[in-house]
Amino acid sequence: MTPDDSCWRKFPVFREFFVQWRAARGTAEQGTHKKVFSRDWEELLRDAGLLSAVDRREAIRDVRLLESVRLLRLKTPAQRPEEILRVLLPLDAEPRLRQLFADELPQKVPAFDFGSVEWVPELAFLKAGGVNVAVEDLIKLNEFFRNGRSEIEINIKERSLQIFGDEKRLDSLRATTLLRDDRLTLRALRCYTVAEPLGWKRGPNTAGPVLVIENACTWDTYCRWNCEVAEFAGIVYGGGNRFMDSVSRLSDVFSEIGGIRRVLYFGDLDPQGLHIPKAASKVATRCGLPPVEPDLWSYAHLLTVGQQSPLGDVNDATKIEMEWIGSLTQSVREVFSRGLRIAQEGINWEWLSHQKR
């Protein structure tokens, strides 16, 4: 590490990334973990309080600098390298991170005797040790159960604050070996995760279906168009990958528009664009909601008027199951087989404003 490297510690987004890494892995021996540590970009920005346009630009500049010196790695969509999905810490960069923040890492202490604690039944598995979690956290969990098992279910951040005095700690522990089905579960802690709320705009056709749009700009275009054609009861912004979790929030939309409607989806014609609604549909049916169906009208026109561009990782296209898109399966397969994709923005306002369904 050179003297100039210390300035990286002052990058707000990098400091938040380190704090979350330290909470999840700071007490583990170097080399213990075989999988890279990563965080969702949007969640990381929110956790760091970097919400303004200026803060976001500076955060992007900072992480790209850290990527250039191979301290971080950024996961981006194949055809949209300017968009950041996740921030990852390569395994070979972990020693550098430890050196950079050496003064803020937990100091080594004698091995803790897990058998010396009278663990509550929910934590009885800890008698054998085997978890890379700070002992103080385990003791706080033990005290939580010992002081009375709450029968009231609350969300994960409220429970985390109650147990640890830190609303983010339980989220960090979900990445460790402590929380898993055969050990400690959120169900045992009487708490649950909360999906991101859905942004949506009510449409003039109260009896029509609900249309979910993957990307923000196309969402805006379809909202404008729906005001004229009165086709949908509402246009929902899916937000890319987030829709795979936030699809459960469709119940909020249905309660606002007066009942359950068909749910149609329109996104990019690429492997991830098809994976998102298919995965979301499984979540929806588990929640007692309608399945997510393809908006075949939009996809069919996208195949005709959309601009094709290189797919990037062609191997992704061979793995995706395309039956979700129904009658258009063969047409989409042919596009993928040529190593191409079609962005949904190909259905733009200039074209859509002249169309009727």
Secondary structure, DSSP 8 states (H G I E B T S, - for coil): --GGGGGGGG-HHHHHHHHHHHHHHTTS-TT---S-EEEEHHHHHHHHT--SHHHHHHHHHHHHHHHHTTS-EEE--TT-TTS--EEEE-GGGHHHHHHHTGGGS--------GGGS---GGGGGGGG----S-HHHHHHHHHHHHT----S-EEHHHHHHHHHS-TTHHHHHTTSSSBSTTSB-TTTTTEE------EEEE-S-TTS-EEEESSHHHHHHHHHHHHHH---SEEEE--GGGHHHHGGGHHHHHHHHTS---EEEE--BSHHHHHHHHHHHHHHHHTT---EEE-HHHHHHHHHHS-EEE-S-HHHHHH---GGGGGGHHHHHHHHHTTEEE-GGGS-HHHHTT---
